[in-house]
Amino acid sequence: MGKRLTERQCATLPPGRYGDGLGLQLQVRSERARAWIFRYRDASGKDRHVGLGQWPVVSLEEARAAALDMQRMRRDGRDPFAERKAADARVTTTEMLTFKQAAAAVIDIRRPTWSNDKHAAQWETSLATYAYPKLGDVNVSLLDTGHFVDVLTPLWVSKMETARRLQQRLSAVMEYAAAKGLRSGANPASLEALKDLLPDQKTIRTKNADKAVQHHAALPWQDVPAFLVDVRQREALAARALELAALTALRTGNIIGARWADIDLEQAVWRIPAAQMKARSDHLLPLSKQAVALLKALPRTGELVFEVDGKPMSNGAMLALLKRMKRTGQVTTHGFRSSFMDWTGEATNHEIDAARAQLAHNLGDKVRLAYQRGTLLQKREQLVQDWADFCDGKAIPSKVVNIDRGAA
């Protein structure tokens, strides 16, 4: 297939057109304008190209999947350009195109670029939840930065990662409207247009951190891997307990009360008895490879996993460790539960109910039991493994490949 692009090169290549194989090309017009196109020749020999969306809203992996889908269409005798043109024709092109209609068209056009239906669902859910109530019925030609500031500001304060993703989607819808000739001028939903009108991110983090300390101080999920690097350099038993708390998102009492008899290291599961659970029901906890390795490395000196001189480790042992690390007021064992939930909701495609089941939140008996068996248990197994990999800095492995810099 020849040399291929890398994500890093997608971000740094100078203006030009760069091939990745299978007809996929990255067209770079400027530092901020980077778009994917699929090029081919139709049955009449005419050169065609189909837009696949802007980078990084559409990732390299997603663009490759879309190009492969286009190639399959051609193999089946279908014409990607003709089908895209027909899809556009189904969308009203009157001057009264609403934001919701434009968004529906964008989702329809981009659907082939997504590797699974979750991406479409995420677009539809986020727009329906945050954008449509205020913008859905508004003519796209009438929208300005004020509309988008109004939508984004509450999220920019409380859910920054969700707000960033929403902003990218809003911007993509307005790009579509401009491409259809339904508005002119700068994109009012672009980050460039909004950056000076939205709350300062650093100020928000400080306020949120101060607010969190009033309850259970929790690290932002982005900071957990770096924190664990420090923890793993310490030899104290409390450090291993703190590390296990981060990997499992369990409460302090569960960690201190952990018994070897309840843990099956070969099957990588930990069945916590009802007496130790806040909900007073047994809790089946899948264990990541990292958690299993941690437990296997611990000495077995008694019935309890964390035992000192024949007695359970003190409730204050992990707090004392945090004091030695000068992290008091910044981190608590309970706070890892919040970090885990925020990471699940803001950085992954995992079902939020799977995360709640992992934390033994009240989901109702039927839902809770479903997540303790069969395919739903497998979803939790994948969830905790992805979390542990993220904690190790492995969540998004880098792929080092070469590049074809020849312009098509």
KOLNU-604170 format. One record per residue (C-alpha): residue in three letters; z, y, x. Coordinates in nm, 3 decimals. Layout:
BEGIN
+------+---------+---------+---------+
: type :      c3 :      c2 :      c1 :
+------+---------+---------+---------+
:  ALA :       Z :       Y :       X :
...
+------+---------+---------+---------+
//
This chain:
BEGIN
+------+---------+---------+---------+
: type :      c3 :      c2 :      c1 :
+------+---------+---------+---------+
:  MET :   0.000 :   0.000 :   0.000 :
:  GLY :   0.028 :   0.226 :   0.304 :
:  LYS :   0.284 :   0.491 :   0.383 :
:  ARG :   0.506 :   0.616 :   0.102 :
:  LEU :   0.722 :   0.915 :   0.018 :
:  THR :   1.099 :   0.944 :   0.049 :
:  GLU :   1.336 :   1.147 :  -0.171 :
:  ARG :   1.419 :   1.370 :   0.124 :
:  GLN :   1.053 :   1.444 :   0.186 :
:  CYS :   1.004 :   1.521 :  -0.182 :
:  ALA :   1.257 :   1.803 :  -0.135 :
:  THR :   1.127 :   1.941 :   0.197 :
:  LEU :   0.748 :   1.900 :   0.212 :
:  PRO :   0.545 :   2.224 :   0.244 :
:  PRO :   0.278 :   2.319 :  -0.012 :
:  GLY :   0.009 :   2.055 :  -0.044 :
:  ARG :  -0.062 :   1.727 :  -0.220 :
:  TYR :   0.092 :   1.402 :  -0.095 :
:  GLY :   0.006 :   1.048 :  -0.193 :
:  ASP :   0.256 :   0.770 :  -0.257 :
:  GLY :   0.019 :   0.491 :  -0.363 :
:  LEU :  -0.092 :   0.353 :  -0.702 :
:  GLY :  -0.248 :   0.691 :  -0.781 :
:  LEU :   0.086 :   0.875 :  -0.765 :
:  GLN :   0.088 :   1.212 :  -0.590 :
:  LEU :   0.341 :   1.487 :  -0.537 :
:  GLN :   0.186 :   1.830 :  -0.578 :
:  VAL :   0.388 :   2.099 :  -0.399 :
:  ARG :   0.300 :   2.456 :  -0.495 :
:  SER :   0.615 :   2.623 :  -0.360 :
:  GLU :   0.972 :   2.540 :  -0.260 :
:  ARG :   1.075 :   2.523 :  -0.627 :
:  ALA :   0.750 :   2.401 :  -0.785 :
:  ARG :   0.708 :   2.030 :  -0.715 :
:  ALA :   0.532 :   1.813 :  -0.972 :
:  TRP :   0.421 :   1.452 :  -1.005 :
:  ILE :   0.064 :   1.369 :  -1.103 :
:  PHE :  -0.122 :   1.043 :  -1.157 :
:  ARG :  -0.487 :   1.055 :  -1.040 :
:  TYR :  -0.765 :   0.812 :  -1.116 :
:  ARG :  -1.131 :   0.792 :  -1.218 :
:  ASP :  -1.213 :   0.706 :  -1.576 :
:  ALA :  -1.486 :   0.469 :  -1.698 :
:  SER :  -1.748 :   0.743 :  -1.664 :
:  GLY :  -1.650 :   0.810 :  -1.304 :
:  LYS :  -1.482 :   1.141 :  -1.381 :
:  ASP :  -1.177 :   1.237 :  -1.179 :
:  ARG :  -0.869 :   1.261 :  -1.405 :
:  HIS :  -0.507 :   1.352 :  -1.350 :
:  VAL :  -0.205 :   1.315 :  -1.577 :
:  GLY :   0.115 :   1.514 :  -1.524 :
:  LEU :   0.432 :   1.305 :  -1.495 :
:  GLY :   0.686 :   1.587 :  -1.479 :
:  GLN :   0.867 :   1.805 :  -1.228 :
:  TRP :   1.066 :   1.678 :  -0.930 :
:  PRO :   1.368 :   1.638 :  -0.922 :
:  VAL :   1.401 :   1.614 :  -1.303 :
:  VAL :   1.171 :   1.314 :  -1.266 :
:  SER :   1.289 :   1.124 :  -0.958 :
:  LEU :   1.067 :   0.942 :  -0.709 :
:  GLU :   1.175 :   0.608 :  -0.856 :
:  GLU :   1.092 :   0.722 :  -1.210 :
:  ALA :   0.755 :   0.862 :  -1.102 :
:  ARG :   0.665 :   0.532 :  -0.937 :
:  ALA :   0.756 :   0.345 :  -1.254 :
:  ALA :   0.537 :   0.582 :  -1.457 :
:  ALA :   0.244 :   0.540 :  -1.217 :
:  LEU :   0.277 :   0.163 :  -1.240 :
:  ASP :   0.276 :   0.191 :  -1.619 :
:  MET :  -0.044 :   0.401 :  -1.602 :
:  GLN :  -0.208 :   0.139 :  -1.381 :
:  ARG :  -0.120 :  -0.129 :  -1.633 :
:  MET :  -0.275 :   0.082 :  -1.908 :
:  ARG :  -0.600 :   0.099 :  -1.707 :
:  ARG :  -0.587 :  -0.278 :  -1.647 :
:  ASP :  -0.570 :  -0.324 :  -2.024 :
:  GLY :  -0.874 :  -0.102 :  -2.077 :
:  ARG :  -0.680 :   0.204 :  -2.191 :
:  ASP :  -0.732 :   0.559 :  -2.065 :
:  PRO :  -0.405 :   0.738 :  -1.971 :
:  PHE :  -0.565 :   1.084 :  -1.987 :
:  ALA :  -0.717 :   1.022 :  -2.331 :
:  GLU :  -0.391 :   0.884 :  -2.466 :
:  ARG :  -0.192 :   1.179 :  -2.330 :
:  LYS :  -0.441 :   1.419 :  -2.487 :
:  ALA :  -0.405 :   1.238 :  -2.819 :
:  ALA :  -0.025 :   1.260 :  -2.794 :
:  ASP :  -0.049 :   1.634 :  -2.739 :
:  ALA :  -0.281 :   1.665 :  -3.038 :
:  ARG :  -0.019 :   1.506 :  -3.262 :
:  VAL :   0.216 :   1.794 :  -3.185 :
:  THR :   0.162 :   2.111 :  -3.382 :
:  THR :   0.015 :   2.386 :  -3.169 :
:  THR :   0.077 :   2.666 :  -3.413 :
:  GLU :   0.266 :   2.974 :  -3.310 :
:  MET :   0.562 :   2.850 :  -3.513 :
:  LEU :   0.651 :   2.561 :  -3.280 :
:  THR :   1.030 :   2.530 :  -3.285 :
:  PHE :   1.246 :   2.435 :  -2.990 :
:  LYS :   1.326 :   2.101 :  -3.153 :
:  GLN :   0.956 :   2.023 :  -3.203 :
:  ALA :   0.882 :   2.115 :  -2.842 :
:  ALA :   1.170 :   1.898 :  -2.718 :
:  ALA :   1.044 :   1.602 :  -2.922 :
:  ALA :   0.701 :   1.643 :  -2.763 :
:  VAL :   0.848 :   1.654 :  -2.412 :
:  ILE :   1.049 :   1.337 :  -2.475 :
:  ASP :   0.738 :   1.163 :  -2.611 :
:  ILE :   0.533 :   1.266 :  -2.307 :
:  ARG :   0.799 :   1.171 :  -2.053 :
:  ARG :   0.902 :   0.843 :  -2.211 :
:  PRO :   0.656 :   0.639 :  -1.995 :
:  THR :   0.817 :   0.784 :  -1.680 :
:  TRP :   1.160 :   0.643 :  -1.766 :
:  SER :   1.257 :   0.295 :  -1.651 :
:  ASN :   1.456 :   0.220 :  -1.968 :
:  ASP :   1.535 :   0.357 :  -2.313 :
:  LYS :   1.870 :   0.501 :  -2.200 :
:  HIS :   1.699 :   0.805 :  -2.047 :
:  ALA :   1.534 :   0.896 :  -2.376 :
:  ALA :   1.864 :   0.841 :  -2.557 :
:  GLN :   2.045 :   1.068 :  -2.311 :
:  TRP :   1.788 :   1.345 :  -2.361 :
:  GLU :   1.801 :   1.314 :  -2.738 :
:  THR :   2.181 :   1.296 :  -2.755 :
:  SER :   2.248 :   1.590 :  -2.523 :
:  LEU :   1.993 :   1.812 :  -2.695 :
:  ALA :   2.108 :   1.714 :  -3.044 :
:  THR :   2.473 :   1.773 :  -2.950 :
:  TYR :   2.448 :   2.099 :  -2.758 :
:  ALA :   2.108 :   2.264 :  -2.809 :
:  TYR :   1.972 :   2.190 :  -3.157 :
:  PRO :   2.266 :   2.343 :  -3.350 :
:  LYS :   2.184 :   2.683 :  -3.194 :
:  LEU :   1.819 :   2.656 :  -3.088 :
:  GLY :   1.661 :   2.375 :  -3.289 :
:  ASP :   1.488 :   2.586 :  -3.555 :
:  VAL :   1.410 :   2.886 :  -3.334 :
:  ASN :   1.047 :   2.962 :  -3.247 :
:  VAL :   1.001 :   2.891 :  -2.874 :
:  SER :   0.822 :   3.223 :  -2.833 :
:  LEU :   1.143 :   3.407 :  -2.933 :
:  LEU :   1.385 :   3.233 :  -2.696 :
:  ASP :   1.526 :   3.429 :  -2.404 :
:  THR :   1.797 :   3.383 :  -2.139 :
:  GLY :   2.066 :   3.494 :  -2.382 :
:  HIS :   2.001 :   3.193 :  -2.604 :
:  PHE :   2.041 :   2.951 :  -2.314 :
:  VAL :   2.347 :   3.124 :  -2.170 :
:  ASP :   2.507 :   3.086 :  -2.515 :
:  VAL :   2.435 :   2.711 :  -2.515 :
:  LEU :   2.535 :   2.640 :  -2.154 :
:  THR :   2.842 :   2.858 :  -2.095 :
:  PRO :   3.100 :   2.637 :  -2.278 :
:  LEU :   2.976 :   2.329 :  -2.089 :
:  TRP :   2.948 :   2.516 :  -1.760 :
:  VAL :   3.323 :   2.573 :  -1.788 :
:  SER :   3.434 :   2.227 :  -1.905 :
:  LYS :   3.164 :   1.974 :  -1.806 :
:  MET :   2.966 :   2.102 :  -1.513 :
:  GLU :   2.757 :   1.791 :  -1.445 :
:  THR :   2.664 :   1.759 :  -1.812 :
:  ALA :   2.573 :   2.129 :  -1.813 :
:  ARG :   2.346 :   2.090 :  -1.509 :
:  ARG :   2.157 :   1.803 :  -1.667 :
:  LEU :   2.124 :   1.990 :  -1.995 :
:  GLN :   1.992 :   2.299 :  -1.814 :
:  GLN :   1.720 :   2.089 :  -1.649 :
:  ARG :   1.617 :   1.950 :  -1.989 :
:  LEU :   1.613 :   2.292 :  -2.153 :
:  SER :   1.398 :   2.422 :  -1.868 :
:  ALA :   1.154 :   2.132 :  -1.906 :
:  VAL :   1.110 :   2.207 :  -2.278 :
:  MET :   1.034 :   2.571 :  -2.206 :
:  GLU :   0.786 :   2.472 :  -1.933 :
:  TYR :   0.606 :   2.263 :  -2.194 :
:  ALA :   0.597 :   2.557 :  -2.435 :
:  ALA :   0.444 :   2.777 :  -2.166 :
:  ALA :   0.187 :   2.509 :  -2.077 :
:  LYS :   0.082 :   2.495 :  -2.443 :
:  GLY :   0.026 :   2.871 :  -2.438 :
:  LEU :   0.307 :   2.937 :  -2.687 :
:  ARG :   0.498 :   3.177 :  -2.464 :
:  SER :   0.446 :   3.373 :  -2.142 :
:  GLY :   0.655 :   3.512 :  -1.862 :
:  ALA :   0.931 :   3.353 :  -1.653 :
:  ASN :   1.107 :   3.041 :  -1.780 :
:  PRO :   1.427 :   3.174 :  -1.948 :
:  ALA :   1.602 :   2.837 :  -1.910 :
:  SER :   1.536 :   2.799 :  -1.537 :
:  LEU :   1.830 :   2.796 :  -1.299 :
:  GLU :   1.681 :   3.098 :  -1.125 :
:  ALA :   1.692 :   3.296 :  -1.450 :
:  LEU :   2.043 :   3.181 :  -1.545 :
:  LYS :   2.236 :   3.153 :  -1.218 :
:  ASP :   2.374 :   3.508 :  -1.222 :
:  LEU :   2.462 :   3.493 :  -1.594 :
:  LEU :   2.669 :   3.174 :  -1.599 :
:  PRO :   3.032 :   3.143 :  -1.482 :
:  ASP :   3.089 :   3.096 :  -1.108 :
:  GLN :   3.127 :   2.724 :  -1.028 :
:  LYS :   3.393 :   2.768 :  -0.758 :
:  THR :   3.613 :   2.971 :  -0.993 :
:  ILE :   3.578 :   2.705 :  -1.262 :
:  ARG :   3.684 :   2.426 :  -1.024 :
:  THR :   3.995 :   2.623 :  -0.923 :
:  LYS :   4.093 :   2.688 :  -1.284 :
:  ASN :   4.032 :   2.327 :  -1.383 :
:  ALA :   4.235 :   2.201 :  -1.088 :
:  ASP :   4.527 :   2.428 :  -1.177 :
:  LYS :   4.510 :   2.311 :  -1.538 :
:  ALA :   4.497 :   1.944 :  -1.437 :
:  VAL :   4.813 :   1.973 :  -1.227 :
:  GLN :   5.007 :   2.053 :  -1.542 :
:  HIS :   4.936 :   1.697 :  -1.656 :
:  HIS :   4.823 :   1.431 :  -1.407 :
:  ALA :   4.658 :   1.588 :  -1.104 :
:  ALA :   4.315 :   1.431 :  -1.069 :
:  LEU :   4.058 :   1.459 :  -0.796 :
:  PRO :   3.710 :   1.561 :  -0.904 :
:  TRP :   3.517 :   1.234 :  -0.898 :
:  GLN :   3.290 :   1.373 :  -0.626 :
:  ASP :   3.591 :   1.395 :  -0.389 :
:  VAL :   3.724 :   1.039 :  -0.435 :
:  PRO :   3.516 :   0.874 :  -0.155 :
:  ALA :   3.635 :   1.123 :   0.108 :
:  PHE :   3.996 :   1.084 :  -0.008 :
:  LEU :   3.977 :   0.705 :   0.025 :
:  VAL :   3.844 :   0.735 :   0.380 :
:  ASP :   4.175 :   0.903 :   0.467 :
:  VAL :   4.379 :   0.646 :   0.271 :
:  ARG :   4.213 :   0.349 :   0.443 :
:  GLN :   4.308 :   0.482 :   0.784 :
:  ARG :   4.678 :   0.440 :   0.697 :
:  GLU :   4.858 :   0.111 :   0.746 :
:  ALA :   5.144 :   0.153 :   0.494 :
:  LEU :   5.159 :  -0.093 :   0.203 :
:  ALA :   5.167 :   0.210 :  -0.025 :
:  ALA :   4.822 :   0.304 :   0.108 :
:  ARG :   4.684 :  -0.032 :  -0.009 :
:  ALA :   4.849 :   0.017 :  -0.348 :
:  LEU :   4.699 :   0.365 :  -0.376 :
:  GLU :   4.356 :   0.230 :  -0.281 :
:  LEU :   4.381 :  -0.045 :  -0.543 :
:  ALA :   4.483 :   0.214 :  -0.803 :
:  ALA :   4.168 :   0.411 :  -0.726 :
:  LEU :   3.940 :   0.106 :  -0.740 :
:  THR :   4.085 :  -0.030 :  -1.066 :
:  ALA :   4.189 :   0.294 :  -1.242 :
:  LEU :   4.513 :   0.125 :  -1.343 :
:  ARG :   4.846 :   0.291 :  -1.414 :
:  THR :   5.116 :   0.302 :  -1.145 :
:  GLY :   5.330 :   0.049 :  -1.331 :
:  ASN :   5.048 :  -0.204 :  -1.337 :
:  ILE :   4.990 :  -0.170 :  -0.964 :
:  ILE :   5.357 :  -0.200 :  -0.871 :
:  GLY :   5.410 :  -0.486 :  -1.116 :
:  ALA :   5.100 :  -0.682 :  -1.005 :
:  ARG :   5.171 :  -1.056 :  -0.970 :
:  TRP :   4.966 :  -1.300 :  -0.767 :
:  ALA :   4.986 :  -1.553 :  -1.052 :
:  ASP :   4.788 :  -1.318 :  -1.279 :
:  ILE :   4.504 :  -1.263 :  -1.031 :
:  ASP :   4.216 :  -1.506 :  -0.978 :
:  LEU :   4.048 :  -1.393 :  -0.657 :
:  GLU :   3.778 :  -1.660 :  -0.676 :
:  GLN :   3.668 :  -1.548 :  -1.024 :
:  ALA :   3.743 :  -1.181 :  -0.944 :
:  VAL :   3.950 :  -1.123 :  -1.258 :
:  TRP :   4.302 :  -0.999 :  -1.318 :
:  ARG :   4.467 :  -1.087 :  -1.647 :
:  ILE :   4.752 :  -0.844 :  -1.702 :
:  PRO :   5.007 :  -0.977 :  -1.954 :
:  ALA :   5.087 :  -0.780 :  -2.268 :
:  ALA :   5.440 :  -0.703 :  -2.148 :
:  GLN :   5.296 :  -0.487 :  -1.870 :
:  MET :   5.044 :  -0.301 :  -2.089 :
:  LYS :   5.104 :   0.018 :  -2.286 :
:  ALA :   4.901 :  -0.125 :  -2.576 :
:  ARG :   5.116 :  -0.441 :  -2.575 :
:  SER :   4.818 :  -0.677 :  -2.555 :
:  ASP :   4.675 :  -0.883 :  -2.268 :
:  HIS :   4.420 :  -0.697 :  -2.060 :
:  LEU :   4.141 :  -0.873 :  -1.871 :
:  LEU :   4.036 :  -0.665 :  -1.573 :
:  PRO :   3.717 :  -0.745 :  -1.374 :
:  LEU :   3.764 :  -0.682 :  -1.002 :
:  SER :   3.505 :  -0.534 :  -0.768 :
:  LYS :   3.419 :  -0.699 :  -0.437 :
:  GLN :   3.612 :  -0.423 :  -0.260 :
:  ALA :   3.924 :  -0.486 :  -0.470 :
:  VAL :   3.904 :  -0.860 :  -0.404 :
:  ALA :   3.866 :  -0.801 :  -0.028 :
:  LEU :   4.166 :  -0.566 :  -0.032 :
:  LEU :   4.384 :  -0.822 :  -0.212 :
:  LYS :   4.276 :  -1.110 :   0.011 :
:  ALA :   4.378 :  -0.909 :   0.318 :
:  LEU :   4.734 :  -0.853 :   0.188 :
:  PRO :   5.016 :  -1.083 :   0.302 :
:  ARG :   5.173 :  -1.302 :   0.032 :
:  THR :   5.547 :  -1.257 :   0.081 :
:  GLY :   5.660 :  -1.327 :  -0.273 :
:  GLU :   5.565 :  -1.331 :  -0.641 :
:  LEU :   5.460 :  -0.967 :  -0.644 :
:  VAL :   5.154 :  -0.829 :  -0.470 :
:  PHE :   5.333 :  -0.516 :  -0.350 :
:  GLU :   5.673 :  -0.635 :  -0.238 :
:  VAL :   5.903 :  -0.492 :   0.030 :
:  ASP :   6.196 :  -0.700 :   0.162 :
:  GLY :   6.188 :  -0.920 :  -0.145 :
:  LYS :   6.192 :  -0.627 :  -0.385 :
:  PRO :   5.915 :  -0.451 :  -0.579 :
:  MET :   5.770 :  -0.151 :  -0.400 :
:  SER :   5.940 :   0.171 :  -0.511 :
:  ASN :   5.786 :   0.385 :  -0.784 :
:  GLY :   5.799 :   0.673 :  -0.537 :
:  ALA :   5.624 :   0.497 :  -0.248 :
:  MET :   5.275 :   0.619 :  -0.332 :
:  LEU :   5.407 :   0.968 :  -0.409 :
:  ALA :   5.579 :   0.973 :  -0.068 :
:  LEU :   5.249 :   0.874 :   0.093 :
:  LEU :   5.071 :   1.158 :  -0.085 :
:  LYS :   5.336 :   1.398 :   0.045 :
:  ARG :   5.274 :   1.275 :   0.402 :
:  MET :   4.902 :   1.329 :   0.340 :
:  LYS :   4.983 :   1.681 :   0.209 :
:  ARG :   4.817 :   1.594 :  -0.121 :
:  THR :   5.110 :   1.652 :  -0.357 :
:  GLY :   4.991 :   1.839 :  -0.664 :
:  GLN :   4.628 :   1.746 :  -0.593 :
:  VAL :   4.627 :   1.368 :  -0.652 :
:  THR :   4.824 :   1.120 :  -0.863 :
:  THR :   4.761 :   0.751 :  -0.919 :
:  HIS :   4.721 :   0.820 :  -1.290 :
:  GLY :   4.467 :   1.089 :  -1.207 :
:  PHE :   4.221 :   0.828 :  -1.081 :
:  ARG :   4.178 :   0.725 :  -1.443 :
:  SER :   4.041 :   1.070 :  -1.521 :
:  SER :   3.820 :   1.066 :  -1.212 :
:  PHE :   3.680 :   0.729 :  -1.318 :
:  MET :   3.610 :   0.843 :  -1.675 :
:  ASP :   3.447 :   1.168 :  -1.561 :
:  TRP :   3.226 :   0.980 :  -1.314 :
:  THR :   3.119 :   0.734 :  -1.584 :
:  GLY :   3.027 :   1.006 :  -1.831 :
:  GLU :   2.871 :   1.258 :  -1.593 :
:  ALA :   2.704 :   1.052 :  -1.320 :
:  THR :   2.602 :   0.717 :  -1.473 :
:  ASN :   2.419 :   0.550 :  -1.759 :
:  HIS :   2.712 :   0.317 :  -1.830 :
:  GLU :   2.850 :   0.304 :  -2.183 :
:  ILE :   3.157 :   0.521 :  -2.219 :
:  ASP :   3.322 :   0.250 :  -2.432 :
:  ALA :   3.298 :   0.016 :  -2.133 :
:  ALA :   3.500 :   0.267 :  -1.930 :
:  ARG :   3.752 :   0.306 :  -2.210 :
:  ALA :   3.785 :  -0.071 :  -2.232 :
:  GLN :   3.844 :  -0.083 :  -1.856 :
:  LEU :   4.130 :   0.165 :  -1.901 :
:  ALA :   4.266 :  -0.037 :  -2.197 :
:  HIS :   4.225 :   0.258 :  -2.432 :
:  ASN :   4.256 :   0.188 :  -2.802 :
:  LEU :   3.906 :   0.093 :  -2.924 :
:  GLY :   4.011 :  -0.125 :  -3.213 :
:  ASP :   4.077 :  -0.497 :  -3.178 :
:  LYS :   3.720 :  -0.612 :  -3.243 :
:  VAL :   3.565 :  -0.372 :  -2.991 :
:  ARG :   3.836 :  -0.439 :  -2.733 :
:  LEU :   3.794 :  -0.815 :  -2.760 :
:  ALA :   3.416 :  -0.783 :  -2.740 :
:  TYR :   3.450 :  -0.606 :  -2.406 :
:  GLN :   3.670 :  -0.891 :  -2.281 :
:  ARG :   3.407 :  -1.159 :  -2.324 :
:  GLY :   3.037 :  -1.234 :  -2.288 :
:  THR :   2.774 :  -0.974 :  -2.214 :
:  LEU :   3.008 :  -0.681 :  -2.279 :
:  LEU :   3.246 :  -0.811 :  -2.015 :
:  GLN :   2.946 :  -0.826 :  -1.779 :
:  LYS :   2.886 :  -0.458 :  -1.847 :
:  ARG :   3.241 :  -0.383 :  -1.737 :
:  GLU :   3.192 :  -0.598 :  -1.427 :
:  GLN :   2.887 :  -0.395 :  -1.330 :
:  LEU :   3.068 :  -0.071 :  -1.412 :
:  VAL :   3.365 :  -0.142 :  -1.182 :
:  GLN :   3.136 :  -0.261 :  -0.904 :
:  ASP :   2.927 :   0.054 :  -0.927 :
:  TRP :   3.246 :   0.261 :  -0.918 :
:  ALA :   3.372 :   0.076 :  -0.609 :
:  ASP :   3.034 :   0.120 :  -0.439 :
:  PHE :   3.048 :   0.491 :  -0.520 :
:  CYS :   3.398 :   0.506 :  -0.371 :
:  ASP :   3.249 :   0.354 :  -0.055 :
:  GLY :   2.968 :   0.607 :  -0.054 :
:  LYS :   2.714 :   0.337 :  -0.144 :
:  ALA :   2.631 :   0.437 :  -0.501 :
:  ILE :   2.283 :   0.567 :  -0.412 :
:  PRO :   2.153 :   0.382 :  -0.106 :
:  SER :   1.899 :   0.579 :   0.094 :
:  LYS :   1.556 :   0.429 :   0.143 :
:  VAL :   1.386 :   0.515 :   0.468 :
:  VAL :   1.009 :   0.479 :   0.437 :
:  ASN :   0.708 :   0.651 :   0.586 :
:  ILE :   0.481 :   0.905 :   0.422 :
:  ASP :   0.112 :   0.950 :   0.369 :
:  ARG :   0.063 :   1.322 :   0.436 :
:  GLY :  -0.309 :   1.314 :   0.369 :
:  ALA :  -0.417 :   1.532 :   0.081 :
:  ALA :  -0.618 :   1.362 :  -0.189 :
+------+---------+---------+---------+
//
